[in-house]
Amino acid sequence: MNIALIFAGGAGKRMNTKDIPKQFLMVHGKPVIIHTIEVFERHPEIDGIVVVCLEDYISYLEELQFRYRLDKIAAIVPGGATGQLSIYNGLKEAAGHYRERDTIVLIHDGVRPFIEPDLISRNIEGVKAHGACVTCGTATETFVLLGEDSEVERIMDRSLSRTAKAPQSFYLHDILEKHEQALRDGYRDMIDSVTLMSHYGVKPSITECGSNNIKITTPDDFYIFRALYDARENRQLI
């Protein structure tokens, strides 16, 4: 069984929006989060979806679930104080719905709406082959590693550098076990799932994505998404 955990628990402070979180901004009459969920809803290999949402917006998302016929959503749960704790809430909920030990979970940002169906399939195959898989983008600029004095300590080889994106995919029982270990060890704010898993010795495989797999974090990201969406609608892109 393959499930998606869609993380939409952030308030989107960097978007400078006064009244509405970034995941609920409208593009062509539809919230960003719905654009994202629909890709998983329509994918034949995805059996179920759990969404982590800002608590104040759960009832609104439930309305959207009904309006857009998102039948694969099994639960919508509130986020926690940090991204790590929010994902943990979703994983616990997922474990209550999908008990099979071989269940694969794809953890994805609700504000990454341009995920391609093929990328979902490749994540699933990556977990089956290696136990864990993280989506990565190729490095298009040079990375530098800073020392404690903020001076350049090392120039990273661009050919060996990648940027971690999403989905980040694992066996559900594996990542839930590591999350619980992290809480016992006092960790509450690891930046993402692959960082947490790597901390406990998990070495995921990677699958690469295109440059369109953007995360809408700033106003510029939102404008880029809207422009790309318009171009696709006008069939200007293949």
C-alpha positions, 0 to 999 in steps of 0.5 A: 500500500502507498499513501501520501502525507501532505504537510500543510501546517505552516503559516507562511510568514515569508509570503507577507500575506495578512489574512490567509496561509500560502497553501490556501492562496487561490490560483485559477479559482482553486487553492494551492493545496488542492492543486497539490492534493489532486495529483495524489488523488488521481495517481493510480498507485496512491491508496490514501492521503493524510493531510496535516493542516493548521488547526484553524483551517481544518473545517475549511479544508474539509469543505474543500475535500467535499467540493473537489471530491477528494475521496482518498483523504482518510484524515485531516489532522492539526499540525504541531509546534514545529514541522517535525512535530506536525509530520509526526502527528500525520504519521501517527494518524496514518499508522492508525489507518494503514497498518500494513508493515509494507506501507510506503508513505510519501511525505510532500509539501502542500505548497509543491503543486507541480509534482509530476505523476512519474515522480510519485511512481519513482519515489515508490520504486525507490523505497521498494528498492532501497528502503528510502528515497528522497527527491532531489534537484540538480545543483545549478550554482556552486555551493560553499561550506562555511566555517565557524568564522563564516569564511569559506571553508570548502567549495563543494563539487557541483556534480556531487551536490543536490538540493533535497526537495519532496516527496521524501519517501519511506516505509511508514513503520521505519519513519514513525519509529525514527520519529519516536526515537528523535522525540525520546532523544530530545529532538523537536525541530529537525528541518525535514524527514530526510535530515531526521532519517539520516541522523539515525543512519538511514541512507536513502536513494535519490530520484531527481526532479525537474526545476518546476518542482518548486516550493511556494515560500515567497511571493516570487515563488507564487508568481512563478507558479501562477506563470507556469500554470498559465503557460501549461493551460495555454499549452505553451509548455510540453 
